Amino acid sequence: MKLKLTRPLVIFDLETTGINITNDRIVEISLLKVYPNEDEELRTYRVNPTIPIPKGASAVHGIFDADVADKPTFKELASEINQFIQNCDFGGFNSNKFDFPLLVEEFYRAGVDFDIDNRKFIDAQRIFHVKEPRNLSAALKFYCNQTLENAHSAEADTVATWQIIKAQLERYEDLPNDINGLNQFSGQDNLVDLAGRFVYNDKKVAVFNFGKHKGKAVADVLKSEPSYYNWMMDGDFPLQTKKVLTRIRLSLMNQ
């Protein structure tokens, strides 16, 4: 069973300075653009994160400060990358919870108002965990009978992820083979913001997904406790989360 595409799908992976979406930075990004006619275009960039790479992170992906000292910053690459992925859907491995939110944060820091509306997201890890709970190396071995060489290299992980998605479509006849179906299967369709601080309830109302207001409608809380907006805007939340909150607040003011 082949994946049905109506527009390009970008499979991507990041290597970063850490796992904090708000504060950490990209040091390597690999993007595999798959076209509806099955052509593929692969681009990989090393990135100067403008902050030191912790030893723990370098121990994982093998990228050190000296390796990226003369590389362009994400801000310098943002326009080129944004153009490459325009009008595309996205796929990755654990990308819904980490890679994509961090990528959007980098765009915002670079002054690029990256548009996430009408994008679809496939997370091979989500499919894998539902079907065969393991990690990326085990997934490649299980689905493709291949050994993942150079693990934690963005390019190797990106190519492996695309191989896994194709093999998953071949293995599971009940798995949807269109972007909308896989987006829903990947568990992305109920998120209001990428970090999952807000989600849609069963009535398609945006509600808080954390803290003392968990389960309450965001609009109701902003009306009854206006100071909560300021608390979140001053807090350590992703820029994209703050943008969504502001959009909800502005919609209330325009009512």
C-alpha positions in Angstrom: 0.0 0.0 0.0 1.5 3.3 -1.1 1.0 6.7 0.5 -1.4 8.9 -1.4 -0.1 12.5 -1.6 -1.9 15.5 -2.9 1.0 17.8 -2.1 4.6 17.3 -1.0 5.4 15.6 2.4 8.5 16.8 4.3 10.1 14.1 6.5 12.5 15.8 8.9 14.6 15.4 11.9 16.5 17.8 14.2 19.6 17.5 16.3 19.5 20.1 19.1 21.3 21.6 22.1 18.7 19.9 24.4 15.1 19.0 24.8 13.6 22.2 26.0 11.3 23.6 23.2 11.5 27.1 24.6 15.2 27.5 25.3 17.1 25.0 23.1 18.3 25.4 19.6 18.8 23.4 16.4 22.4 22.3 15.5 21.4 20.1 12.5 18.3 19.8 10.4 17.6 17.3 7.6 14.6 17.6 5.3 13.4 14.9 2.9 10.8 16.3 0.5 8.6 13.6 -1.0 6.6 14.8 -4.0 3.2 13.3 -5.1 5.0 11.8 -8.2 7.3 10.0 -5.7 10.4 12.1 -6.5 12.5 12.9 -3.4 14.7 15.8 -2.5 17.0 15.7 0.5 18.6 18.7 2.2 20.7 18.7 5.4 22.0 21.8 7.2 24.4 22.2 10.1 23.4 25.2 12.1 25.2 27.5 14.5 22.9 27.5 17.5 24.5 30.8 18.9 24.6 29.1 22.3 27.1 26.5 23.6 26.2 22.8 22.9 26.1 20.9 26.2 28.4 18.0 26.5 25.5 15.7 27.1 23.9 16.7 23.9 27.1 16.3 21.9 27.6 12.8 23.4 24.3 11.9 21.8 24.6 13.4 18.3 28.3 13.9 18.0 28.1 17.6 17.0 30.4 19.9 19.0 30.7 23.7 19.1 33.7 23.6 16.8 31.7 21.7 14.2 29.2 24.5 13.8 31.2 27.6 14.7 31.4 28.6 11.0 27.9 27.5 10.0 25.0 29.8 9.4 22.6 30.6 12.2 19.0 29.4 11.8 18.0 33.1 11.3 20.2 33.1 8.2 18.7 29.9 6.9 15.1 30.5 7.9 14.0 32.1 4.6 15.5 29.3 2.5 14.1 26.5 4.7 10.7 28.2 4.9 10.5 28.4 1.1 11.5 24.7 0.7 8.7 23.5 3.0 5.9 25.9 1.9 2.6 24.2 1.2 3.9 20.9 2.5 2.7 18.4 5.1 5.2 17.0 7.6 6.3 13.6 9.0 8.9 12.6 11.5 9.7 10.4 14.5 8.4 11.9 17.7 8.0 15.1 15.7 4.6 16.0 17.0 5.8 16.5 20.6 9.3 17.8 20.0 10.8 18.4 16.5 8.0 20.4 15.0 7.3 22.6 18.0 11.0 23.4 18.3 11.2 24.1 14.6 8.3 26.6 14.8 10.0 28.3 17.8 13.2 28.8 15.7 11.1 30.4 12.9 9.5 32.7 15.3 12.8 33.7 16.9 14.1 34.4 13.4 11.2 36.7 12.7 9.4 34.3 10.3 5.7 34.0 11.1 5.6 30.4 10.1 2.1 29.3 9.1 1.0 26.0 10.6 -2.7 26.2 9.6 -3.9 23.5 7.3 -0.8 21.4 7.7 -1.0 17.7 8.4 1.4 15.8 10.5 2.5 12.1 10.5 4.4 10.8 13.5 6.0 7.4 12.7 6.7 7.0 16.4 3.0 7.4 17.3 2.1 4.7 14.8 5.0 2.6 16.0 4.1 2.9 19.6 0.5 1.9 18.9 1.5 -1.0 16.8 5.0 -2.1 18.1 6.2 0.0 21.1 10.0 0.4 20.6 12.6 3.0 19.5 13.8 4.2 16.0 16.6 1.6 15.7 14.2 -1.2 16.6 11.6 0.2 14.3 13.9 0.1 11.3 15.0 -3.4 12.2 11.5 -4.6 12.7 9.9 -3.0 9.6 12.8 -3.0 7.2 15.2 -5.6 8.6 17.9 -2.9 8.4 20.4 -1.8 11.0 20.4 1.9 11.7 24.0 3.1 11.1 25.1 6.5 12.4 22.1 6.9 14.7 21.4 10.4 16.0 22.7 11.9 12.8 19.8 14.0 11.5 20.2 12.7 8.0 20.4 9.0 8.9 17.4 9.4 11.2 15.4 11.2 8.6 16.0 8.7 5.9 15.3 5.8 8.3 12.0 7.5 9.3 10.8 7.6 5.7 11.7 4.0 5.2 9.7 3.1 8.3 6.6 5.0 7.2 6.6 3.3 3.8 7.1 -0.1 5.5 4.3 0.6 8.0 1.9 1.3 5.1 2.9 -2.0 3.5 2.5 -4.0 6.8 -0.8 -2.6 8.2 -3.7 -2.9 5.8 -6.0 -1.1 8.2 -3.6 1.9 8.4 -4.9 4.9 6.4 -2.8 5.8 3.3 -3.7 9.4 3.0 -2.3 12.4 4.9 -5.6 13.3 6.7 -6.0 9.7 8.0 -2.4 9.5 9.2 -2.6 12.9 10.8 -5.5 11.8 12.9 -3.8 8.5 13.7 -0.7 10.4 14.8 -2.8 12.1 17.4 -2.2 15.7 16.2 -5.8 16.7 15.3 -6.9 17.7 18.8 -4.0 20.1 19.6 -4.7 23.8 19.6 -1.1 24.6 20.1 1.9 22.5 19.2 3.1 22.0 22.7 -0.3 20.6 23.8 -1.0 23.3 26.4 -4.4 23.7 24.9 -6.5 20.9 23.3 -9.9 20.7 21.7 -12.5 18.8 23.8 -15.2 16.6 22.3 -17.2 19.7 21.5 -14.3 21.2 19.6 -13.8 23.9 22.2 -10.3 24.9 23.1 -9.6 24.0 26.7 -6.5 24.1 29.0 -4.5 20.9 29.1 -2.4 21.7 32.2 -2.5 23.3 35.6 -5.4 24.5 37.8 -7.6 25.2 34.8 -7.2 21.9 33.1 -10.3 21.0 31.2 -11.7 24.5 31.4 -12.5 26.5 28.2 -9.7 28.9 27.5 -12.1 31.6 26.5 -14.0 31.2 29.8 -10.8 31.5 31.9 -9.7 34.6 30.0 -13.0 36.2 30.8 -13.2 35.3 34.5 -9.5 35.6 35.2 -7.9 38.1 32.8 -4.6 38.1 34.8 -4.0 34.5 33.8 -3.2 35.7 30.3 -0.4 38.0 31.6 0.9 35.2 33.8 1.2 32.9 30.7 2.7 35.6 28.5 5.4 36.3 31.2 6.0 32.6 31.8 8.3 30.0 30.3 5.9 28.9 27.5 6.7 28.4 23.8 6.2 31.5 21.6 3.7 29.6 19.5 1.6 28.7 22.6 1.6 32.4 23.5 0.6 33.3 19.9 -2.4 30.9 20.1 -3.4 32.3 23.5 -3.2 35.9 22.1 -5.3 34.9 19.1 -8.0 33.5 21.4 -7.9 36.6 23.5 -8.2 38.9 20.5 -11.2 36.9 19.2 -13.0 37.6 22.5 -12.2 41.3 22.3 -13.7 41.4 18.8 -17.0 39.8 19.8 
